[in-house]
Amino acid sequence: MNMVSELRTEVFKTKATTVSPVTVTGYDGHFEFKGLEPIQYKLQVSANGYTTNSRQITVIAGQSVTGDITMRR
């Protein structure tokens, strides 16, 4: 498995056009957003040389959300 050296990760509110924070990960792909309001979001990841991918996530107050997303060349 090839590791991505830099991954751009964004979350978008699904019921509004406002873009929420952006974060950049290291080679291991871990990232974290703090202080998101408890609603549904679209998580979008992109990196040079890979196709952009996204998935829906639901943030629940006081809980962490974890999951995997695959990047393809």
N, C-alpha and C positions, 0 to 999 in steps of 0.2 A: 504494500500500500504506500503510495506517495503522500507525503505530508505537504500541505499548503503552507508556504512561508508567511503569508499575510492574508487574512480573511476579513472582509468588510461585512459587518453584521448590522442590520437596521430593523427596527420594529415600526410598524405603521398602525395607527388606530383603524379598525375596520369600518367604523361608522362615521369617520370624518376624514378630511383631506390633510390634516396636520401631520407632519412627519415627526416622529419621536426621536429619541437619541440614536446616535451611531457609535459603534465601538469597533475596534480592530483587535483581532486575536493574534496570538503567537502560533507557532507551528503545531501545537497540540490541539488547537481548535476550541479551547475553552473560552467562554465569554460570559459576561454578567451585566445586566441592566438593573439598577436600583431605583426605587421610587416610582415605579410604574403604577398607574391607577388600575384597580381591579376590573378590567374589561377584556374583550377579545381583541387580539392583535394579529397582524400578518408579520411573521418573522421572515426577513429576506437576507440571504447571504450571497456574496459575490467575491470573486478573486480573478486576477488576470489569468487568462488561459483556461478558465472554467466557465461553464454555463451558470447563470444566476438561478438559484433555487429558492423556494419559499414554502412556508407551511403556516397554518393557523395555530395560534396558541391562546389559551385562556388564562389570564392572571387572576388568582384568587387571593384576597387580602390575607396576609400573614403566612402565605405558603410559597415555596419555591417551585418553579416549573423547570423540568429537565426533559431533554429529548435529543434525538439524533437527526441530522439532516445531511444528505449525501451530495457531494460535489462531483460533477462529471466533466471531463475534458471535451 
